[in-house]
Structure formats: structure tokens, C-alpha cells
Amino acid sequence: MKQKRLILLLAVVANFSCAFAQKWYTPDVDRKVEELLKQMTVEEKLNYISGVDWMYTKSIDRLGIPRMKMSDGPQGLGTHGKSTAYPSTVTLAATWNENLAHQYGKSLGRDCRARGVNILLGPAVNIYRTPMCGRNFEYMGEDPYLAARTSTAYIKGVQEQGVVATIKHFIANNSDYDRNNISNDIDERTLNEIYFPSFKSAVQEAEVGAVMTSYNLMNGICTTENPWLLKEILRGQWGFKGMVMSDWGSTHYSVPAAKGGLDLEMPGAEKMTPKDMAYCLKQAM
């Protein structure tokens, strides 16, 4: 497990001390992260890369690192009690109105602030490949340009409220049926022209704070442990500096996920346990 990925994870956490910050990643955050890392024990680092209590990151009380509260999305806060239900995000995309999408995101961000939510698990932008996908209503259609413009405005609105948005599901979550075993096979040109634009725009234009991987495999490799996808494309080519988390229970194997680019396993340490990560660290040394 490389320390740099832990830095990126902590960068998100450190930012929350700056309420309503529009840009979550700054040199000051990076310096604070370095200071915290120097004080963390190996055991604390290995324990930190998995969630707790279903919707939280873990705290490290002795260093003043609070646990971060998440809520499901993307068309309202789907966790922590009753909340306003917004029109579905496919309906939002159908308006072709970026200003409306921005206001939609701002409203969600304010809802998050009111409930003490630091990370919103939205927007969802998987391109429609089949009409049978059970989550099409929360995606933003089948046009990559429309989905990119709508989701980028949404993310900016959320993050202007000091809340981290999470774009999902990276990548090709085309079906919820047998989703842990299905491999969605897509050539590189199609990925770049159809499936990637929303995620790329979220990273480079909206500076999204978090990316969530999908349950499925892509071209025979689980997205939670795909170094080409998470390292070469997301971080290398696009310059993503934020946190890569798994969908809930979508981490298939421990060491491949840690080496492949996954920062945080949610909702807890089912695969990326401290014991397995200690083995991974030992192998890397």
C-alpha cells in the first residue's frame, strides 16, 4: 500500500476544518496531511482505510481526526431519516439546464450541512446501455455530453456548500442484476467517447472530491482493483487528487484492491482488513 494514496484520503478529511471551502484540495491541506501522517502509527493507517457504522469514515481521536458522515444520494439525502425527495436526476438532465443543475446541487449541499453530512454519495452518471437497469432513473441519460454538463454543474453546487460530492459508479454499472459477477466489456475508444466524459469533466472541471467504483467487472477486471482505470486513467491522465471509495460491499479482493488504487472500503473492513493490509505493506517493502 503506497503512502501517497493515504495522503489523498486524508486530504479530503483535513479540508473539512475549512467550512464552505470551494476548493477542497490546497497546499495548506497537503501540508496538514503530511503532519498528520508523520504522527500516525502503522496500525492506525491500516485501520483507517475502511469505513465504520455503515456511513462513516473512522476517527483518530488522539490526532483530532473526526469521522466523516456520509449520506446516500443522488436525488436527496437517502440516509439518516426523512428528507426532501428531489425530482429524479434523469428528469434534471432532461431539462438541459446547467443553471438548474447547479441550484439542485446547492440545495442538496445545504441539506447535507443541516444534517452534518460531509460527503454526499452522488451524482450517478452511468450511461444507459440497457433499459432494464434498475438504477436508470438516477443516472443522467445516454448522451455523454448532456450527462457531463449536468453532473458538473451539480457537483459544483454541492461542493460550494463545503460538502464533498461523489461521482459514481466508475465505471459501466450497466445492470444491477448479478452485478458482482457481470463483466461489461467495452473497447477503449467507446470508453473515451461515451463512458468517460462525465467522470473526466467531474475531475478536471468540477474538482470532485470523491469517486466511487462500481460492483461489476470491466473487461474481466473488477473496477475496485483495476490499476489501468484507477491509476493510469483517473489519477495519471486526469489528475484526480481525491478519494476513491468502493460501493457498499463491492470490494472483491483485499490486496489487489489496495494495490490497484482503492483508498477506502465501504461500509467496513470486509476485505481490506488490517491483517491483509499489513501483509500487503510487507510485500511492498
RATAQUI-V945884 format. One record per backbone hydrogen bond with DSSP energy under -1.0 kcal/mol. CO is the residue of the C=O (numbers start at 1). NH is the residue of the N-H. If there is no record, write none. Layout:
((CO;NH) (CO;NH))
//
This chain:
((3;7) (4;8) (5;9) (6;10) (7;11) (8;12) (9;13) (10;14) (11;15) (13;16) (14;17) (15;18) (18;21) (26;30) (27;31) (28;32) (29;33) (30;34) (31;35) (32;36) (33;37) (34;38) (36;40) (41;45) (42;46) (43;47) (44;48) (49;265) (52;56) (53;55) (55;70) (56;52) (60;63) (60;65) (61;64) (65;60) (68;57) (69;118) (69;119) (71;121) (72;78) (75;86) (88;92) (89;93) (90;94) (92;95) (93;96) (97;101) (98;102) (99;103) (100;104) (101;105) (102;106) (103;107) (104;108) (105;109) (106;110) (107;111) (108;112) (109;113) (110;114) (111;115) (112;117) (113;116) (118;164) (119;71) (120;122) (122;166) (123;168) (130;133) (133;136) (135;138) (136;139) (137;90) (141;128) (143;147) (144;148) (145;149) (146;150) (147;151) (148;152) (149;153) (150;154) (151;155) (152;156) (153;157) (154;158) (155;159) (156;160) (158;161) (159;162) (164;120) (165;210) (167;212) (168;125) (170;214) (172;174) (176;179) (178;181) (178;182) (182;217) (187;191) (188;192) (189;193) (190;194) (190;195) (191;196) (196;200) (197;201) (198;202) (199;203) (200;204) (201;205) (201;206) (202;208) (209;243) (210;167) (211;245) (212;170) (216;223) (217;184) (218;221) (221;218) (222;225) (226;230) (227;231) (227;232) (228;233) (229;234) (231;236) (232;237) (233;238) (234;240) (243;211) (244;263) (244;264) (245;213) (247;250) (254;258) (255;259) (256;260) (257;261) (257;262) (264;246) (265;51) (266;249) (268;270) (271;273) (273;277) (274;278) (275;279) (276;280) (277;281) (278;282) (279;283) (280;284))
//
